[in-house]
Amino acid sequence: MEIENCKITNVSLTMADYCSLTFWITVEGASWGCSLGGFKIASGMLGAKPEDFSAETGNGLVAIMRIMDVVGVDRWEDLEGKYCRVKTEGWGGTIHCIGNILKDKWFDIKEFFQACKEKKEIKVPGSYWEPLEGEGVYECKHCGKLADIPSQYCPDCGVYMENFNYEEG
């Protein structure tokens, strides 16, 4: 694996292929370019019946949010023009891992979706977030991820918390 600095030159969400919604990120480095993505986020296509659209799991949305977090933006369209790092397999190879340009913060897209495929979706009753006394943060009891404000999906392990209820205070 080689680590390369690059600039994100294009981002897209499309349902043009395979009757599914996918995302793509195009990056360019010193005399090279590549796109990463193509993972299924949801099912559907132009002209389909409303009941034929489905998000199946929230894993695709979690992946998008993780990419945005790693790069440091809070809007998908703001990725374009940002600098990042990628781990490549070298000339002619693929990119599956995107990282922050300054921090040692990475997200391996292929590994994430492989793990999601293997364990499908982990559903747990109630909340899996546990408040840490005096810390003002919550910890996922499944993987140990810390969060200021927990959500229904853990962004690290993909755990889906049924009957999730978070009340600030």
C-alpha positions in Angstrom: 0.0 0.0 0.0 1.2 3.5 -0.9 -0.1 6.7 0.8 -0.7 9.6 -1.6 -1.8 13.2 -1.1 -4.6 14.2 -3.4 -7.4 16.6 -4.1 -11.1 15.6 -4.3 -12.2 16.9 -7.8 -15.7 15.5 -8.0 -18.3 13.8 -5.8 -21.6 12.3 -6.9 -24.6 10.3 -5.8 -26.1 8.4 -8.7 -28.8 5.7 -9.3 -27.8 5.3 -13.0 -26.4 1.9 -12.6 -27.6 -1.5 -11.3 -31.0 -0.1 -9.9 -29.2 1.2 -6.8 -28.0 4.5 -5.3 -24.2 4.7 -5.1 -21.6 7.3 -4.4 -18.4 8.2 -6.2 -15.5 10.4 -5.2 -12.9 11.4 -7.8 -9.4 12.3 -6.6 -6.4 13.6 -8.4 -2.8 13.5 -7.3 0.6 14.4 -8.9 0.0 13.1 -12.5 -2.6 10.5 -11.6 -6.4 10.3 -10.8 -8.8 7.7 -9.6 -12.4 7.3 -8.4 -13.5 5.4 -5.3 -16.9 4.3 -4.3 -19.6 2.4 -6.2 -20.9 0.7 -3.1 -24.7 0.3 -2.9 -26.4 2.7 -0.5 -30.1 2.0 -1.4 -32.2 0.3 -4.1 -34.3 2.1 -6.7 -34.3 3.5 -10.2 -36.0 6.2 -12.2 -39.6 5.3 -12.9 -39.8 2.6 -10.2 -42.9 2.2 -8.0 -42.6 3.9 -4.6 -42.6 0.5 -2.9 -39.5 -0.5 -5.0 -37.3 2.0 -3.2 -35.5 0.8 -0.2 -32.5 1.7 2.0 -32.2 -1.8 3.4 -29.7 -0.8 6.1 -28.2 2.5 7.1 -24.7 1.3 6.4 -24.3 3.3 3.1 -25.3 6.5 4.9 -22.9 5.7 7.7 -20.1 5.3 5.2 -20.9 8.7 3.6 -20.9 10.3 7.0 -17.6 8.6 7.9 -16.0 10.0 4.7 -17.3 13.5 5.5 -16.0 13.2 9.0 -12.5 12.0 8.0 -12.1 14.7 5.4 -13.6 17.4 7.7 -16.8 18.6 6.1 -20.4 18.7 7.2 -21.9 18.7 3.7 -21.3 16.1 1.0 -20.9 18.7 -1.8 -18.2 20.5 0.3 -15.9 17.5 -0.2 -15.1 18.8 -3.7 -11.9 20.9 -3.6 -10.7 19.4 -0.3 -7.3 17.7 0.1 -7.0 14.3 1.6 -4.8 11.2 1.6 -5.5 7.9 0.1 -4.0 4.4 0.4 -3.4 3.0 -3.1 -2.4 -0.4 -4.4 0.0 1.5 -6.8 -0.2 2.2 -10.5 -3.3 0.7 -12.0 -4.6 -0.4 -8.5 -7.6 0.6 -6.6 -8.3 3.0 -3.7 -10.4 1.8 -0.8 -9.1 3.9 2.1 -9.4 7.7 2.5 -7.7 9.8 5.2 -7.5 13.3 6.6 -4.7 15.4 5.0 -3.2 16.4 8.4 -4.5 14.0 11.0 -3.9 10.3 11.3 -7.6 9.7 10.7 -8.7 7.0 8.1 -11.7 5.3 6.8 -11.4 2.0 4.8 -14.5 1.9 2.7 -14.0 -1.7 1.4 -13.3 -3.1 4.8 -16.4 -1.3 6.2 -18.8 -2.7 3.6 -17.2 -6.2 3.9 -17.8 -6.1 7.6 -21.4 -4.9 7.0 -21.9 -7.8 4.5 -20.5 -10.4 6.9 -22.6 -9.4 9.9 -25.4 -7.8 8.0 -26.9 -5.4 10.5 -26.5 -5.9 14.2 -29.7 -5.0 16.0 -29.8 -4.5 19.7 -32.7 -3.6 22.0 -32.9 -0.1 23.5 -29.8 2.1 23.6 -26.3 0.7 23.3 -24.8 4.0 24.3 -23.7 4.3 27.9 -23.0 7.8 29.4 -19.5 8.1 30.9 -19.8 9.6 34.4 -18.5 13.2 34.5 -17.2 13.0 30.9 -20.1 14.5 29.0 -19.7 11.8 26.3 -21.3 8.4 25.6 -19.7 5.1 24.7 -21.0 2.5 22.4 -21.2 -0.7 24.5 -20.5 -2.8 21.3 -17.3 -1.3 20.0 -16.2 1.5 22.5 -16.8 4.4 20.1 -17.1 7.7 22.0 -19.7 10.3 20.9 -20.8 13.7 22.3 -24.4 13.1 21.1 -25.2 9.5 20.3 -27.3 8.5 17.3 -29.4 5.4 16.3 -26.4 4.0 14.3 -22.9 3.7 15.7 -20.7 5.1 13.0 -17.8 2.7 13.8 -19.5 -0.7 14.1 -22.8 -0.1 12.4 -24.9 -1.3 15.4 -28.5 -0.3 14.9 -30.2 0.5 18.2 -33.9 -0.4 18.2 -36.2 1.8 20.2 -33.4 4.4 20.4 -34.3 7.4 22.5 -31.8 10.1 23.3 -32.8 13.0 25.6 -30.2 15.7 26.2 -29.8 16.8 29.7 
